[in-house]
Amino acid sequence: MTTPCHACPLRQNPAFEDFTPQELAFMERFKIGELTIEPGRTILMQGAQSPQFYTVLRGQGLRAKTLEDGRRQVISFVLPGDLVGLQAMVMREMQHSVEASTEVTLCVFDRAGLWDLFSSQPQRAYSLTWLSAVEENFLGETVATLGQRDAVQRIAWALVRLHDRLTQLDLSVDGWVPMPWRQQDLADAMGLSLVHTNKTLARMRAERLAIWQGRRLALPAREMLAELAAVEVEGTQPRPLL
């Protein structure tokens, strides 16, 4: 059953900006359906074109770039509220793949209606610019992490950032957030070997800094981990939602 925009669970979350009544009416028309992707399946393939783009309603995934020799770089992790597929509209094809790590439900938007968004709802269209700027800032921080942080700091940075985002999404239960990704995914994101990643996580667990067990993550000493990673405190400005 398709979730109507007026009943969207993300709109109830203070982590996201709410819609005006006019914007909500437009979004009800702009959304053309929902798509559910099974865990482990590809949502968008690198090199593919797409007549649609999506907002993640539920579930988690990742973005990854595959080189010609088969090596993979995880670019970022995909969470509810994230926009995926817009790149194919601007650059004619996807420059990376998007994969589902859990079952993912997507709100589907037809790119043919994008111009109506810009012409009739400029404030909501500005959300695309905001989201692109946030993504650029995150990628810049990732580059700085890969270039200037050591292996322990890289993993600490990634765990703090993920835990904070998932907590803001109200996905925390008794301090635990869902962590459905593999250690290989984290290793590929941080430019580390799986062995080094595993050893670092084991040490963090032994020191009660971070506990990743099963498909859950807890940070018993979040402040210490953030200090270790040299993570700056960021405000919790509500994010635009499309």
C-alpha distance (Angstrom), angle and dihedral (degrees) to the residues before:
residue distance angle dihedral
M1 . . .
T2 3.80 . .
T3 3.79 116.5 .
P4 3.82 110.6 -127.0
C5 3.80 114.2 -132.1
H6 3.80 92.6 -119.5
A7 3.83 88.3 60.0
C8 3.82 96.3 41.6
P9 3.82 108.9 140.9
L10 3.80 91.0 -146.3
R11 3.80 90.8 61.9
Q12 3.79 89.2 61.2
N13 3.80 90.7 58.2
P14 3.84 115.5 92.6
A15 3.80 87.6 -144.4
F16 3.82 86.9 79.2
E17 3.78 133.0 57.6
D18 3.77 114.4 -111.5
F19 3.79 124.5 -125.2
T20 3.78 126.5 -112.8
P21 3.81 113.3 -122.0
Q22 3.81 89.4 -102.6
E23 3.81 92.5 50.2
L24 3.78 91.2 47.6
A25 3.81 91.6 52.4
F26 3.80 89.6 50.2
M27 3.80 93.4 48.5
E28 3.80 90.3 51.6
R29 3.81 86.9 60.4
F30 3.80 96.4 37.6
K31 3.81 94.7 55.4
I32 3.81 108.5 80.4
G33 3.79 99.6 -175.7
E34 3.78 147.4 -55.9
L35 3.77 133.3 -83.7
T36 3.80 127.2 -157.7
I37 3.80 119.1 -154.0
E38 3.80 122.7 -165.1
P39 3.82 120.7 -125.6
G40 3.79 113.0 -83.4
R41 3.81 94.4 20.6
T42 3.80 125.0 121.5
I43 3.80 115.7 -110.3
L44 3.81 95.9 -172.7
M45 3.80 125.8 7.6
Q46 3.78 124.3 -137.1
G47 3.82 108.3 -105.5
A48 3.80 93.7 20.0
Q49 3.78 127.7 121.9
S50 3.78 122.9 -133.8
P51 3.80 132.6 -163.3
Q52 3.79 89.1 -159.5
F53 3.77 140.5 50.9
Y54 3.78 129.7 -158.9
T55 3.77 148.8 -146.1
V56 3.79 115.9 -145.5
L57 3.81 106.6 -120.2
R58 3.80 97.7 175.1
G59 3.79 135.8 -0.2
Q60 3.78 137.8 34.5
G61 3.77 136.0 -97.4
L62 3.78 143.1 149.1
R63 3.78 143.4 -114.5
A64 3.82 116.9 -128.9
K65 3.80 137.6 179.2
T66 3.79 117.7 -148.2
L67 3.81 119.3 -154.8
E68 3.80 123.7 -143.4
D69 3.81 91.5 -100.9
G70 3.80 91.2 54.5
R71 3.78 99.0 -103.0
R72 3.80 114.4 140.1
Q73 3.79 133.0 -143.9
V74 3.79 117.0 -166.5
I75 3.80 105.2 -141.9
S76 3.78 100.3 -171.5
F77 3.77 144.4 -29.8
V78 3.81 119.9 -101.4
L79 3.79 120.1 -131.7
P80 3.83 136.8 174.6
G81 3.78 111.9 -67.3
D82 3.81 93.5 29.3
L83 3.78 119.9 129.4
V84 3.82 117.8 -131.3
G85 3.79 132.8 -178.9
L86 3.79 99.2 30.8
Q87 3.80 89.1 111.9
A88 3.81 91.4 66.4
M89 3.79 89.7 56.0
V90 3.79 94.7 51.1
M91 3.82 99.9 36.5
R92 3.83 96.7 31.0
E93 3.80 92.3 -119.7
M94 3.77 140.3 35.8
Q95 3.80 114.6 -89.7
H96 3.81 90.7 -162.4
S97 3.79 139.1 19.2
V98 3.79 127.6 -106.1
E99 3.81 116.3 -146.3
A100 3.81 132.3 -170.2
S101 3.82 113.4 -124.5
T102 3.81 92.1 -179.8
E103 3.76 130.7 12.4
V104 3.79 102.7 -60.9
T105 3.79 127.6 -157.4
L106 3.79 115.4 -158.6
C107 3.78 131.3 -164.7
V108 3.81 105.3 -136.0
F109 3.81 124.1 -139.6
D110 3.81 125.7 -176.6
R111 3.80 113.0 -131.8
A112 3.82 89.0 -139.1
G113 3.80 87.4 73.1
L114 3.79 94.1 51.0
W115 3.80 93.5 91.1
D116 3.80 90.0 53.8
L117 3.79 87.5 54.9
F118 3.81 91.7 55.2
S119 3.80 95.1 43.3
S120 3.80 100.1 43.1
Q121 3.81 103.9 25.3
P122 3.82 106.9 33.8
Q123 3.81 94.0 160.8
R124 3.79 91.7 54.1
A125 3.82 90.3 42.8
Y126 3.79 87.8 55.1
S127 3.79 85.1 64.9
L128 3.81 87.9 74.4
T129 3.81 89.6 58.2
W130 3.79 91.3 46.8
L131 3.79 93.0 49.3
S132 3.81 91.3 47.6
A133 3.81 90.7 50.7
V134 3.82 91.3 49.8
E135 3.80 90.3 49.1
E136 3.82 90.5 50.0
N137 3.81 90.6 49.7
F138 3.81 91.3 49.5
L139 3.81 92.1 49.3
G140 3.80 89.1 49.8
E141 3.79 90.3 52.8
T142 3.80 89.3 47.8
V143 3.81 91.3 53.2
A144 3.80 90.0 49.4
T145 3.81 89.2 49.5
L146 3.79 93.5 50.8
G147 3.80 92.0 45.6
Q148 3.79 103.4 39.1
R149 3.80 110.8 19.9
D150 3.78 120.8 78.9
A151 3.80 121.8 -126.1
V152 3.81 95.9 -88.2
Q153 3.80 91.9 47.0
R154 3.81 91.5 48.7
I155 3.77 93.5 55.5
A156 3.81 92.2 42.2
W157 3.82 89.7 51.5
A158 3.80 92.8 49.6
L159 3.81 94.1 47.7
V160 3.80 93.5 48.4
R161 3.80 93.1 47.7
L162 3.82 93.0 47.8
H163 3.80 94.4 44.5
D164 3.80 91.9 49.0
R165 3.83 93.7 49.2
L166 3.79 93.6 46.3
T167 3.80 90.8 47.8
Q168 3.80 90.8 51.9
L169 3.80 87.6 53.1
D170 3.82 89.7 58.7
L171 3.80 90.8 -113.8
S172 3.80 94.3 125.3
V173 3.81 118.7 108.2
D174 3.80 115.2 -174.4
G175 3.80 89.0 -23.5
W176 3.80 94.4 -49.8
V177 3.80 121.1 116.6
P178 3.82 127.1 -170.4
M179 3.80 112.8 -92.6
P180 3.82 105.7 -179.3
W181 3.78 96.7 160.1
R182 3.79 124.2 102.9
Q183 3.77 123.5 -114.1
Q184 3.81 85.2 -115.9
D185 3.81 88.9 61.0
L186 3.80 90.8 53.5
A187 3.79 90.5 46.1
D188 3.81 90.9 50.9
A189 3.80 90.4 49.0
M190 3.80 94.0 50.0
G191 3.81 98.2 40.7
L192 3.80 93.3 -116.1
S193 3.77 135.9 126.7
L194 3.78 118.5 -102.1
V195 3.83 90.3 -119.2
H196 3.82 92.6 53.9
T197 3.79 91.4 45.5
N198 3.80 92.2 49.9
K199 3.81 92.8 49.4
T200 3.80 92.5 47.7
L201 3.80 92.4 50.1
A202 3.81 90.3 48.0
R203 3.80 90.5 53.3
M204 3.80 91.9 48.2
R205 3.80 89.3 50.4
A206 3.80 92.1 50.0
E207 3.82 90.4 50.0
R208 3.84 91.0 47.0
L209 3.79 92.2 -121.0
A210 3.81 96.9 119.6
I211 3.79 132.4 1.6
W212 3.79 117.8 -161.9
Q213 3.76 108.7 176.5
G214 3.75 127.8 157.1
R215 3.77 105.6 -25.2
R216 3.79 97.2 -33.5
L217 3.80 136.0 89.0
A218 3.80 130.1 -156.1
L219 3.79 128.1 179.2
P220 3.83 106.8 -156.3
A221 3.81 89.7 177.3
R222 3.79 102.0 32.4
E223 3.83 94.8 156.5
M224 3.80 92.4 51.4
L225 3.79 91.0 47.8
A226 3.80 91.3 49.0
E227 3.81 90.3 50.0
L228 3.80 89.9 49.4
A229 3.81 90.1 51.7
A230 3.82 93.1 43.5
V231 3.80 88.9 -126.0
E232 3.77 113.3 173.0
V233 3.79 118.7 -134.1
E234 3.79 109.4 -106.0
G235 3.77 129.3 -161.8
T236 3.77 121.4 -113.5
Q237 3.80 99.0 -121.9
P238 3.80 108.8 171.5
R239 3.78 113.0 -103.8
P240 3.79 123.0 -128.9
L241 3.77 115.3 -109.1
L242 3.77 128.8 -150.0
